[in-house]
Amino acid sequence: MFLKHILAATAIALALSSPAIAQDQNAMDHGSHGTMETATPKGDNGPSSKAFAEANARMHKDMDITYSGNADVDFVRGMIAHHQGAIDMARIELQYGKDEAIRKLAEAIIAAQEGEIRMMKEWLARNGG
């Protein structure tokens, strides 16, 4: 039940923040500069920070889709990349993180997002996306 509350809260937060993020190009940076290969984190430059910056750069590159005008298809295509970014960040947490509760959250995020990616890819296959 707790995981359902976390996932629902995350979905609501994403829905509410998406228009503001889309309007603010600086927000698209998410703390990294440059391309995926040269992503430089703001602040700390340790291994986990570099990994997060690279994951964010990759996610934003993959979210830069060519829009079709079909809101359903465009949403799903963008969200696949967004969910993959969440999985990538969760894996970084599992590699570097120490807090057991946050590590369990990362594991739950991976499981949930992988399932949603599968569903969205199946939907795209059925709906010409």
N, CA, C and O atoms as a DFTB+ gen file, in Angstrom:
516 C
 N C O
     1  1       0.831      -1.198       0.000
     2  2       0.000       0.000       0.000
     3  2       0.875       1.261       0.000
     4  3       0.569       2.238      -0.683
     5  1       1.982       1.225       0.786
     6  2       2.882       2.365       0.868
     7  2       3.439       2.714      -0.500
     8  3       3.519       3.889      -0.860
     9  1       3.832       1.681      -1.280
    10  2       4.384       1.909      -2.612
    11  2       3.344       2.564      -3.518
    12  3       3.687       3.436      -4.316
    13  1       2.081       2.156      -3.407
    14  2       1.031       2.764      -4.218
    15  2       0.901       4.247      -3.909
    16  3       0.676       5.051      -4.814
    17  1       1.040       4.616      -2.643
    18  2       0.966       6.029      -2.261
    19  2       2.149       6.810      -2.834
    20  3       1.988       7.933      -3.311
    21  1       3.338       6.205      -2.782
    22  2       4.529       6.863      -3.338
    23  2       4.362       7.060      -4.838
    24  3       4.637       8.139      -5.365
    25  1       3.907       6.005      -5.528
    26  2       3.748       6.098      -6.978
    27  2       2.675       7.114      -7.355
    28  3       2.839       7.867      -8.315
    29  1       1.579       7.136      -6.601
    30  2       0.522       8.115      -6.885
    31  2       1.024       9.535      -6.655
    32  3       0.759      10.427      -7.461
    33  1       1.747       9.746      -5.559
    34  2       2.284      11.078      -5.269
    35  2       3.283      11.505      -6.330
    36  3       3.315      12.671      -6.725
    37  1       4.099      10.565      -6.793
    38  2       5.075      10.873      -7.841
    39  2       4.366      11.264      -9.128
    40  3       4.749      12.236      -9.779
    41  1       3.340      10.515      -9.495
    42  2       2.591      10.823     -10.719
    43  2       1.941      12.198     -10.630
    44  3       1.961      12.957     -11.599
    45  1       1.373      12.521      -9.491
    46  2       0.742      13.833      -9.307
    47  2       1.794      14.934      -9.386
    48  3       1.579      15.957     -10.036
    49  1       2.928      14.723      -8.725
    50  2       3.990      15.735      -8.748
    51  2       4.496      15.962     -10.166
    52  3       4.721      17.102     -10.572
    53  1       4.675      14.884     -10.919
    54  2       5.125      15.018     -12.309
    55  2       4.103      15.763     -13.144
    56  3       4.460      16.636     -13.935
    57  1       2.848      15.428     -12.975
    58  2       1.793      16.083     -13.757
    59  2       1.724      17.572     -13.459
    60  3       1.525      18.384     -14.362
    61  1       1.889      17.926     -12.195
    62  2       1.802      19.337     -11.820
    63  2       3.037      20.128     -12.219
    64  3       2.944      21.321     -12.505
    65  1       4.198      19.469     -12.242
    66  2       5.427      20.201     -12.535
    67  2       5.773      20.228     -14.010
    68  3       6.568      21.073     -14.422
    69  1       5.218      19.350     -14.820
    70  2       5.601      19.257     -16.229
    71  2       5.463      20.562     -17.001
    72  3       6.398      20.916     -17.720
    73  1       4.344      21.313     -16.899
    74  2       4.259      22.551     -17.669
    75  2       5.336      23.565     -17.277
    76  3       5.885      24.249     -18.140
    77  1       5.634      23.664     -16.009
    78  2       6.646      24.629     -15.566
    79  2       8.021      24.229     -16.071
    80  3       8.803      25.082     -16.492
    81  1       8.316      22.952     -16.031
    82  2       9.613      22.481     -16.503
    83  2       9.735      22.700     -18.001
    84  3      10.789      23.115     -18.483
    85  1       8.673      22.427     -18.739
    86  2       8.725      22.591     -20.189
    87  2       8.973      24.039     -20.576
    88  3       9.599      24.298     -21.604
    89  1       8.496      24.998     -19.774
    90  2       8.654      26.405     -20.094
    91  2      10.027      26.940     -19.718
    92  3      10.465      27.955     -20.259
    93  1      10.709      26.272     -18.799
    94  2      11.968      26.776     -18.296
    95  2      13.114      25.922     -18.819
    96  3      13.375      24.842     -18.289
    97  1      13.797      26.393     -19.850
    98  2      14.884      25.623     -20.424
    99  2      16.001      25.370     -19.416
   100  3      16.680      24.346     -19.501
   101  1      16.204      26.267     -18.478
   102  2      17.224      26.043     -17.468
   103  2      16.862      24.875     -16.576
   104  3      17.755      24.181     -16.091
   105  1      15.597      24.636     -16.347
   106  2      15.174      23.514     -15.522
   107  2      15.480      22.191     -16.210
   108  3      15.651      21.173     -15.540
   109  1      15.551      22.191     -17.532
   110  2      15.839      20.966     -18.261
   111  2      17.242      20.456     -17.982
   112  3      17.536      19.291     -18.246
   113  1      18.108      21.301     -17.457
   114  2      19.483      20.940     -17.189
   115  2      19.595      19.893     -16.083
   116  3      20.455      19.016     -16.169
   117  1      18.772      19.954     -15.068
   118  2      18.769      19.023     -13.945
   119  2      20.138      18.867     -13.309
   120  3      20.469      17.781     -12.832
   121  1      20.926      19.900     -13.288
   122  2      22.183      19.863     -12.561
   123  2      23.370      19.370     -13.345
   124  3      24.410      19.101     -12.744
   125  1      23.279      19.236     -14.645
   126  2      24.433      18.814     -15.417
   127  2      24.601      19.729     -16.615
   128  3      23.659      20.385     -17.060
   129  1      25.806      19.757     -17.118
   130  2      26.128      20.591     -18.276
   131  2      26.753      19.719     -19.336
   132  3      27.449      18.755     -19.017
   133  1      26.516      20.042     -20.595
   134  2      27.172      19.345     -21.686
   135  2      26.397      18.138     -22.159
   136  3      25.236      17.940     -21.800
   137  1      27.063      17.332     -22.975
   138  2      26.442      16.143     -23.522
   139  2      26.597      14.985     -22.549
   140  3      27.240      15.109     -21.507
   141  1      25.995      13.859     -22.908
   142  2      26.066      12.687     -22.059
   143  2      27.518      12.302     -21.782
   144  3      27.860      11.936     -20.658
   145  1      28.367      12.384     -22.797
   146  2      29.762      11.995     -22.640
   147  2      30.536      12.986     -21.781
   148  3      31.520      12.612     -21.141
   149  1      30.105      14.247     -21.757
   150  2      30.849      15.278     -21.035
   151  2      30.022      15.895     -19.915
   152  3      30.353      16.981     -19.441
   153  1      28.961      15.234     -19.484
   154  2      28.097      15.799     -18.444
   155  2      28.915      16.092     -17.198
   156  3      29.589      15.215     -16.657
   157  1      28.846      17.336     -16.755
   158  2      29.566      17.774     -15.571
   159  2      28.554      18.196     -14.520
   160  3      27.775      19.122     -14.745
   161  1      28.558      17.525     -13.373
   162  2      27.585      17.889     -12.348
   163  2      27.893      19.233     -11.719
   164  3      29.053      19.633     -11.617
   165  1      26.836      19.934     -11.295
   166  2      27.024      21.131     -10.487
   167  2      27.423      20.664      -9.100
   168  3      26.914      19.653      -8.615
   169  1      28.316      21.379      -8.465
   170  2      28.714      21.010      -7.100
   171  2      29.733      19.883      -7.117
   172  3      30.759      19.965      -7.792
   173  1      29.442      18.851      -6.382
   174  2      30.349      17.717      -6.215
   175  2      30.643      17.046      -7.554
   176  3      29.776      16.962      -8.424
   177  1      31.871      16.572      -7.704
   178  2      32.279      15.879      -8.923
   179  2      32.700      14.445      -8.653
   180  3      33.471      13.868      -9.420
   181  1      32.197      13.866      -7.565
   182  2      32.509      12.485      -7.232
   183  2      31.829      11.516      -8.180
   184  3      31.043      11.923      -9.036
   185  1      32.132      10.234      -8.029
   186  2      31.603       9.220      -8.940
   187  2      30.075       9.181      -9.028
   188  3      29.526       9.076     -10.125
   189  1      29.387       9.263      -7.899
   190  2      27.925       9.200      -7.970
   191  2      27.360      10.450      -8.640
   192  3      26.399      10.362      -9.404
   193  1      27.946      11.602      -8.362
   194  2      27.477      12.842      -8.983
   195  2      27.678      12.794     -10.490
   196  3      26.800      13.203     -11.249
   197  1      28.819      12.303     -10.922
   198  2      29.073      12.170     -12.360
   199  2      28.092      11.185     -12.991
   200  3      27.597      11.418     -14.094
   201  1      27.814      10.091     -12.296
   202  2      26.866       9.103     -12.824
   203  2      25.472       9.708     -12.947
   204  3      24.792       9.485     -13.948
   205  1      25.031      10.480     -11.931
   206  2      23.724      11.127     -12.006
   207  2      23.671      12.134     -13.153
   208  3      22.675      12.198     -13.873
   209  1      24.734      12.921     -13.329
   210  2      24.762      13.913     -14.410
   211  2      24.674      13.228     -15.772
   212  3      23.972      13.702     -16.665
   213  1      25.383      12.118     -15.930
   214  2      25.338      11.385     -17.197
   215  2      23.947      10.791     -17.431
   216  3      23.432      10.836     -18.548
   217  1      23.341      10.238     -16.382
   218  2      21.990       9.666     -16.513
   219  2      20.985      10.748     -16.889
   220  3      20.117      10.526     -17.734
   221  1      21.100      11.918     -16.264
   222  2      20.192      13.025     -16.582
   223  2      20.377      13.499     -18.018
   224  3      19.398      13.750     -18.722
   225  1      21.618      13.622     -18.452
   226  2      21.879      14.061     -19.824
   227  2      21.312      13.056     -20.823
   228  3      20.710      13.446     -21.823
   229  1      21.502      11.774     -20.559
   230  2      20.985      10.728     -21.447
   231  2      19.455      10.779     -21.489
   232  3      18.856      10.682     -22.560
   233  1      18.825      10.931     -20.311
   234  2      17.367      10.980     -20.255
   235  2      16.836      12.161     -21.071
   236  3      15.895      12.006     -21.849
   237  1      17.436      13.333     -20.894
   238  2      16.947      14.507     -21.614
   239  2      17.185      14.390     -23.115
   240  3      16.362      14.847     -23.908
   241  1      18.290      13.790     -23.508
   242  2      18.536      13.548     -24.937
   243  2      17.460      12.625     -25.490
   244  3      16.914      12.877     -26.565
   245  1      17.153      11.557     -24.757
   246  2      16.166      10.587     -25.221
   247  2      14.738      11.132     -25.170
   248  3      13.875      10.661     -25.911
   249  1      14.479      12.110     -24.314
   250  2      13.156      12.726     -24.240
   251  2      12.952      13.751     -25.351
   252  3      11.829      14.207     -25.565
   253  1      14.006      14.117     -26.055
   254  2      13.919      15.100     -27.136
   255  2      13.378      14.418     -28.390
   256  3      14.107      14.191     -29.356
   257  1      12.089      14.096     -28.356
   258  2      11.448      13.353     -29.439
   259  2      10.944      14.307     -30.520
   260  3      10.787      15.505     -30.286
   261  1      10.698      13.762     -31.685
   262  2      10.006      14.491     -32.739
   263  2       8.516      14.278     -32.502
   264  3       8.032      13.147     -32.550
   265  1       7.796      15.353     -32.248
   266  2       6.387      15.249     -31.893
   267  2       5.543      14.896     -33.111
   268  3       5.792      15.364     -34.222
   269  1       4.542      14.063     -32.873
   270  2       3.671      13.570     -33.942
   271  2       2.359      14.348     -34.035
   272  3       1.668      14.281     -35.052
   273  1       2.019      15.076     -32.988
   274  2       0.717      15.726     -32.929
   275  2      -0.331      14.845     -32.271
   276  3      -1.437      15.308     -31.991
   277  1      -0.007      13.596     -32.023
   278  2      -0.887      12.675     -31.308
   279  2      -0.438      12.707     -29.846
   280  3       0.599      12.144     -29.496
   281  1      -1.219      13.363     -29.003
   282  2      -0.824      13.559     -27.608
   283  2      -0.568      12.241     -26.894
   284  3       0.349      12.151     -26.078
   285  1      -1.354      11.231     -27.185
   286  2      -1.170       9.942     -26.520
   287  2       0.193       9.342     -26.880
   288  3       0.946       8.928     -25.998
   289  1       0.501       9.298     -28.161
   290  2       1.769       8.735     -28.628
   291  2       2.940       9.564     -28.103
   292  3       3.920       9.007     -27.607
   293  1       2.845      10.876     -28.207
   294  2       3.944      11.737     -27.765
   295  2       4.179      11.592     -26.261
   296  3       5.324      11.551     -25.811
   297  1       3.104      11.516     -25.492
   298  2       3.220      11.330     -24.043
   299  2       3.945      10.028     -23.743
   300  3       4.890      10.006     -22.954
   301  1       3.507       8.951     -24.366
   302  2       4.091       7.642     -24.082
   303  2       5.557       7.603     -24.508
   304  3       6.400       7.091     -23.771
   305  1       5.866       8.135     -25.676
   306  2       7.259       8.115     -26.137
   307  2       8.167       8.913     -25.194
   308  3       9.276       8.479     -24.881
   309  1       7.699      10.068     -24.748
   310  2       8.496      10.853     -23.805
   311  2       8.611      10.185     -22.451
   312  3       9.664      10.237     -21.815
   313  1       7.531       9.558     -22.008
   314  2       7.541       8.938     -20.686
   315  2       8.404       7.689     -20.638
   316  3       8.955       7.370     -19.584
   317  1       8.538       6.974     -21.746
   318  2       9.444       5.821     -21.754
   319  2      10.851       6.286     -21.409
   320  3      11.517       5.688     -20.564
   321  1      11.299       7.344     -22.056
   322  2      12.638       7.873     -21.772
   323  2      12.726       8.396     -20.343
   324  3      13.740       8.207     -19.672
   325  1      11.675       9.048     -19.881
   326  2      11.663       9.592     -18.520
   327  2      11.741       8.461     -17.500
   328  3      12.506       8.541     -16.538
   329  1      10.952       7.410     -17.708
   330  2      10.978       6.269     -16.789
   331  2      12.339       5.582     -16.821
   332  3      12.834       5.142     -15.784
   333  1      12.948       5.485     -18.003
   334  2      14.278       4.883     -18.080
   335  2      15.276       5.715     -17.284
   336  3      16.180       5.171     -16.649
   337  1      15.112       7.033     -17.318
   338  2      15.967       7.897     -16.505
   339  2      15.803       7.607     -15.025
   340  3      16.785       7.600     -14.283
   341  1      14.569       7.367     -14.585
   342  2      14.329       7.025     -13.182
   343  2      15.001       5.700     -12.831
   344  3      15.574       5.559     -11.750
   345  1      14.933       4.738     -13.733
   346  2      15.588       3.449     -13.505
   347  2      17.094       3.643     -13.407
   348  3      17.738       3.092     -12.514
   349  1      17.649       4.419     -14.317
   350  2      19.094       4.666     -14.303
   351  2      19.525       5.325     -12.995
   352  3      20.545       4.953     -12.416
   353  1      18.747       6.303     -12.530
   354  2      19.087       6.967     -11.267
   355  2      18.945       6.017     -10.082
   356  3      19.749       6.056      -9.151
   357  1      17.925       5.167     -10.118
   358  2      17.745       4.195      -9.040
   359  2      18.916       3.212      -8.999
   360  3      19.356       2.809      -7.922
   361  1      19.410       2.834     -10.159
   362  2      20.569       1.928     -10.199
   363  2      21.823       2.611      -9.628
   364  3      22.647       1.968      -8.977
   365  1      21.951       3.901      -9.878
   366  2      23.073       4.645      -9.289
   367  2      22.941       4.646      -7.773
   368  3      23.931       4.470      -7.063
   369  1      21.716       4.844      -7.272
   370  2      21.480       4.770      -5.830
   371  2      21.915       3.417      -5.289
   372  3      22.580       3.348      -4.256
   373  1      21.547       2.345      -5.975
   374  2      21.922       1.015      -5.505
   375  2      23.426       0.802      -5.544
   376  3      23.967       0.060      -4.724
   377  1      24.101       1.437      -6.477
   378  2      25.557       1.302      -6.566
   379  2      26.268       2.097      -5.474
   380  3      27.244       1.620      -4.895
   381  1      25.785       3.306      -5.188
   382  2      26.507       4.202      -4.284
   383  2      25.798       4.485      -2.964
   384  3      26.452       4.856      -1.989
   385  1      24.499       4.323      -2.909
   386  2      23.732       4.704      -1.733
   387  2      23.921       3.765      -0.560
   388  3      24.266       2.596      -0.732
   389  1      23.694       4.284       0.625
   390  2      23.893       3.511       1.853
   391  2      22.605       3.346       2.661
   392  3      22.453       2.350       3.368
   393  1      21.677       4.300       2.572
   394  2      20.472       4.262       3.392
   395  2      19.561       3.128       2.927
   396  3      19.144       3.091       1.769
   397  1      19.256       2.202       3.839
   398  2      18.487       1.014       3.464
   399  2      17.085       1.351       2.967
   400  3      16.597       0.715       2.033
   401  1      16.429       2.337       3.571
   402  2      15.082       2.715       3.127
   403  2      15.106       3.285       1.711
   404  3      14.222       2.986       0.908
   405  1      16.101       4.097       1.403
   406  2      16.207       4.689       0.070
   407  2      16.600       3.618      -0.948
   408  3      16.140       3.651      -2.089
   409  1      17.438       2.680      -0.547
   410  2      17.795       1.580      -1.448
   411  2      16.558       0.738      -1.790
   412  3      16.385       0.322      -2.936
   413  1      15.706       0.491      -0.797
   414  2      14.465      -0.254      -1.048
   415  2      13.550       0.546      -1.977
   416  3      12.908      -0.025      -2.858
   417  1      13.490       1.856      -1.783
   418  2      12.715       2.705      -2.676
   419  2      13.258       2.592      -4.101
   420  3      12.482       2.481      -5.051
   421  1      14.587       2.618      -4.256
   422  2      15.199       2.491      -5.582
   423  2      14.817       1.165      -6.223
   424  3      14.515       1.119      -7.416
   425  1      14.826       0.096      -5.452
   426  2      14.437      -1.209      -5.986
   427  2      12.975      -1.198      -6.433
   428  3      12.641      -1.749      -7.482
   429  1      12.111      -0.575      -5.645
   430  2      10.688      -0.492      -5.994
   431  2      10.486       0.351      -7.249
   432  3       9.654       0.025      -8.095
   433  1      11.251       1.434      -7.366
   434  2      11.160       2.295      -8.553
   435  2      11.561       1.510      -9.799
   436  3      10.896       1.600     -10.831
   437  1      12.637       0.747      -9.707
   438  2      13.078      -0.050     -10.852
   439  2      11.980      -1.011     -11.276
   440  3      11.649      -1.092     -12.459
   441  1      11.415      -1.737     -10.326
   442  2      10.372      -2.716     -10.657
   443  2       9.148      -2.036     -11.272
   444  3       8.618      -2.502     -12.281
   445  1       8.705      -0.943     -10.668
   446  2       7.509      -0.257     -11.156
   447  2       7.739       0.351     -12.537
   448  3       6.910       0.199     -13.434
   449  1       8.863       1.037     -12.703
   450  2       9.121       1.726     -13.965
   451  2       9.368       0.737     -15.101
   452  3       8.953       0.985     -16.233
   453  1      10.045      -0.390     -14.812
   454  2      10.248      -1.391     -15.859
   455  2       8.905      -1.948     -16.327
   456  3       8.697      -2.150     -17.524
   457  1       8.003      -2.192     -15.393
   458  2       6.667      -2.677     -15.760
   459  2       5.911      -1.664     -16.593
   460  3       5.252      -2.028     -17.567
   461  1       5.997      -0.405     -16.225
   462  2       5.299       0.641     -16.968
   463  2       5.912       0.827     -18.361
   464  3       5.188       1.066     -19.327
   465  1       7.229       0.719     -18.467
   466  2       7.877       0.811     -19.781
   467  2       7.393      -0.326     -20.680
   468  3       7.079      -0.104     -21.850
   469  1       7.332      -1.541     -20.137
   470  2       6.820      -2.670     -20.931
   471  2       5.411      -2.382     -21.438
   472  3       5.105      -2.602     -22.610
   473  1       4.560      -1.889     -20.544
   474  2       3.174      -1.600     -20.917
   475  2       3.116      -0.520     -21.986
   476  3       2.344      -0.632     -22.938
   477  1       3.927       0.528     -21.840
   478  2       3.901       1.616     -22.818
   479  2       4.430       1.158     -24.175
   480  3       3.896       1.564     -25.207
   481  1       5.466       0.324     -24.196
   482  2       5.977      -0.194     -25.466
   483  2       4.943      -1.075     -26.149
   484  3       4.779      -1.022     -27.368
   485  1       4.247      -1.885     -25.358
   486  2       3.175      -2.702     -25.926
   487  2       2.060      -1.819     -26.488
   488  3       1.523      -2.092     -27.561
   489  1       1.719      -0.758     -25.753
   490  2       0.678       0.164     -26.222
   491  2       1.098       0.810     -27.538
   492  3       0.305       0.895     -28.476
   493  1       2.361       1.268     -27.603
   494  2       2.846       1.881     -28.841
   495  2       2.778       0.898     -30.004
   496  3       2.395       1.273     -31.112
   497  1       3.144      -0.346     -29.763
   498  2       3.100      -1.355     -30.819
   499  2       1.681      -1.564     -31.334
   500  3       1.471      -1.781     -32.527
   501  1       0.721      -1.499     -30.438
   502  2      -0.694      -1.683     -30.830
   503  2      -1.294      -0.434     -31.454
   504  3      -2.282      -0.522     -32.184
   505  1      -0.711       0.732     -31.177
   506  2      -1.331       1.993     -31.586
   507  2      -0.494       2.785     -32.584
   508  3      -0.674       3.995     -32.723
   509  1       0.398       2.126     -33.262
   510  2       1.141       2.755     -34.348
   511  2       2.127       3.813     -33.926
   512  3       2.458       4.697     -34.716
   513  1       2.604       3.747     -32.698
   514  2       3.565       4.749     -32.225
   515  2       4.941       4.310     -32.457
   516  3       5.883       5.028     -32.122
